[in-house]
Amino acid sequence: MINEFLKETVEQVNNGAKINLAGFGIFERKKQSARTARNPQTKAEIQVPAKDKFVFRASSKIKYKE
């Protein structure tokens, strides 16, 4: 059941939907813009292209609180 839920969630989010599970969190795609990064071994600058990221934002009800 969990595998089917995850499969359907990923499929829907990849098709542009935002999945909001009340009290749990939100699954969505967000654009990450292109940026310049640095290779930690050679210190050379490299260009990282823009991409879509699969993001989960936890509800405030389940976030860790100290």
ZINORKA-V203796 format. One record per run of one state. SS is the DSSP state (H for helix, E for strand, L for the rest). FROM is the first residue (numbers start at 0). TO is the last residue. If there is no record, write none. Layout:
ss=SS from=FROM to=TO
ss=SS from=FROM to=TO
This chain:
ss=L from=0 to=0
ss=H from=1 to=13
ss=L from=14 to=17
ss=E from=18 to=20
ss=L from=21 to=23
ss=E from=24 to=31
ss=L from=32 to=33
ss=E from=34 to=37
ss=L from=38 to=43
ss=E from=44 to=47
ss=L from=48 to=49
ss=E from=50 to=57
ss=L from=58 to=65
